[in-house]
Every structure is written in C-alpha cells, then in structure tokens.
Amino acid sequence: MKQSFGTDDAVSAAIERHADMVRRICFLYLKDYSDVEDVFQEVFLKFFLNADTFESPEHEKAWLCRVTFNKCKDLCRSFWRKKVVSIEEMDIPYESPEQEEIVEAVLRLPSEFKDLIFLHYYEGRPVPEIAEILRENVNTVYSRLRRAKSLLRHRLGGDFSL
C-alpha cells in the first residue's frame, strides 16, 4: 500500500490553482500544444520535488512563474527545437484584429521584455513583485518595462492598450 505524505494533495491543489497561468506562459513562448504539455508536466514534476519549500502561496506562484519561464527558454534553446519544424501550426483565437496584432508584437519582443509584459499586463503583478520573481532590481524592471512599452509603440505605430 502506498503511503501518502500529503504531497500529492499539494501538487493537485497547485495544478488546480495555477494550471492556466503555467499554460499561458508556455503558449507565449512555445506556440505548440505538445511542447506546452511537455513543459507543463516538467514544471509540476519539479513542483512535486520541491512542494514543501514554499513560504506562502505568493512564493509558490512566483516560483512556478520563474520555473515555467526557465523551462520554456531551455526548450527554445534546445538542439531539438532548433532543428525540428512542428507539423501542426496552432491558430490562437483572438477577440479582435487589434488584439492579434498586439499579441504578435509582444511575442516578437526579446524574452526579457516579453516576461515583463506578461507578468505586468496579463497577470496583473506590480513591478516590485515582478522584480522579486525575476530577481532583478525594481528600478531595472521599471526601466525595462518602459523600454518594452516604447518598443511595442514603435512596432505598432503609435497608440495601443494592453
């Protein structure tokens, strides 16, 4: 008989709370359903191995964001990803053509800016919390966020709202 130490319950609860966020981050980087599912499993496997180390629910969520960003970046840099072309291309449904244009512009940003835009505008996180997640100085995050918005304005030809 398998003995449970409560870790399975913690992982199940974390998946229930954070599955959408992890998948959104993965889609932001990977744009391929099978890659998203692979990274999703890796992230929550790593969570399972570290489930007893979190100080608070906010720490848990920040840790999951950071691990997901890193796993996606690792996959994007992998030899396999660079040499293989996906058979199926995913169409992401958008509410409007303007939203599609903004999302595509965000996806073309360098990852340091893409992470900030995602965390600030899509997850609604304040800059000090983003700085903690990314392990950056708060002023550095403000500067990069300002540069990211400026770059988006330039690419989109003026006004836009996220």
C-alpha positions in Angstrom: 0.0 0.0 0.0 1.3 3.4 -1.0 1.9 5.8 1.9 0.9 9.4 1.2 2.6 12.3 2.8 0.3 15.0 1.5 2.5 15.9 -1.4 0.0 14.5 -3.9 -2.7 16.8 -2.4 -0.4 19.8 -2.6 0.5 19.1 -6.2 -3.1 18.6 -7.2 -4.1 21.8 -5.4 -1.3 23.7 -7.1 -2.3 22.4 -10.5 -5.9 23.4 -9.9 -4.8 26.9 -8.9 -2.0 27.6 -11.4 -2.6 25.4 -14.5 -4.0 28.2 -16.6 -1.1 30.6 -15.7 1.5 28.0 -16.5 -0.1 27.1 -19.8 -0.4 30.8 -20.8 3.3 31.3 -20.1 4.1 28.2 -22.2 1.9 29.3 -25.1 3.6 32.7 -25.0 6.9 31.1 -25.7 6.2 27.8 -27.4 3.1 28.1 -29.5 2.9 24.4 -29.9 0.4 22.3 -27.9 2.6 19.2 -27.4 5.6 21.4 -26.2 3.2 23.2 -23.9 2.1 19.9 -22.3 5.7 18.7 -22.0 6.8 21.8 -20.2 3.6 21.8 -18.1 4.5 18.3 -16.9 8.1 19.2 -16.2 7.1 22.3 -14.2 4.7 20.3 -12.0 7.2 17.5 -11.6 9.7 20.0 -10.3 7.0 21.4 -8.1 6.3 17.9 -6.7 10.0 17.6 -5.8 10.0 21.0 -4.1 6.5 21.2 -2.7 7.5 21.5 0.9 9.8 24.5 0.4 7.3 27.3 -0.2 6.8 30.1 2.4 3.5 31.3 1.1 1.0 31.0 -1.8 2.6 34.1 -3.3 6.1 32.5 -3.1 4.6 29.3 -4.7 3.1 31.2 -7.6 6.3 33.3 -8.2 8.3 30.1 -8.1 6.0 28.5 -10.7 6.3 31.6 -13.0 10.1 31.5 -12.8 10.4 27.8 -13.4 8.0 27.9 -16.3 9.9 30.8 -17.9 13.2 28.9 -17.5 11.8 25.6 -18.8 10.3 27.3 -21.9 13.6 29.1 -22.5 15.5 25.9 -22.2 13.3 24.2 -24.7 13.5 27.1 -27.1 17.3 26.9 -26.9 17.5 23.1 -27.3 19.0 21.5 -30.3 15.8 19.5 -31.0 13.6 22.7 -31.1 16.0 24.5 -33.5 16.2 21.6 -35.9 12.6 20.3 -36.0 9.7 22.1 -37.5 6.2 21.5 -36.0 3.8 19.6 -38.2 0.8 21.4 -36.9 0.7 25.1 -36.6 -1.7 26.4 -33.9 -4.1 29.1 -34.5 -4.6 31.2 -31.4 -8.2 32.7 -31.3 -8.2 36.4 -30.8 -11.2 38.7 -29.8 -10.2 41.3 -32.4 -7.6 42.0 -35.1 -6.1 44.7 -32.9 -5.6 42.1 -30.1 -4.0 39.7 -32.6 -1.6 42.5 -33.7 -0.7 43.3 -30.1 -0.1 39.7 -29.1 2.0 39.1 -32.2 4.1 42.2 -31.4 4.5 41.0 -27.8 5.6 37.6 -29.0 8.3 39.2 -31.2 9.8 41.0 -28.2 13.1 39.7 -26.6 12.3 37.4 -23.7 13.4 39.9 -21.1 10.7 42.2 -22.3 8.1 39.5 -23.0 8.3 38.2 -19.4 7.7 41.7 -18.0 4.8 42.4 -20.3 3.2 39.1 -19.4 3.7 39.4 -15.7 2.6 43.1 -15.5 -0.3 43.2 -18.0 -1.6 39.7 -18.3 -1.0 38.5 -14.7 -1.6 41.9 -13.2 1.5 41.8 -11.0 3.0 45.0 -9.6 6.6 45.9 -10.5 8.1 45.2 -7.1 6.7 41.7 -7.2 8.0 41.2 -10.8 11.4 42.3 -9.6 11.3 39.6 -6.9 10.1 36.9 -9.3 12.8 37.8 -11.9 15.4 38.5 -9.2 16.1 42.0 -10.6 16.3 45.4 -9.1 13.0 47.2 -9.0 14.4 50.2 -11.0 15.7 47.8 -13.6 12.3 46.3 -14.0 10.7 49.8 -14.3 13.3 50.7 -17.0 12.8 47.5 -19.0 9.1 47.8 -18.8 9.3 51.4 -20.1 11.6 50.2 -22.9 9.2 47.3 -23.7 6.3 49.6 -24.0 8.3 52.0 -26.1 9.3 49.2 -28.4 5.7 48.0 -28.7 4.5 51.5 -29.5 7.2 51.8 -32.2 6.3 48.4 -33.7 2.6 49.0 -33.6 2.9 52.6 -35.0 1.6 54.6 -32.1 -1.1 54.1 -29.6 -2.1 50.8 -28.2 -3.5 49.4 -24.9 -2.8 46.1 -23.4 
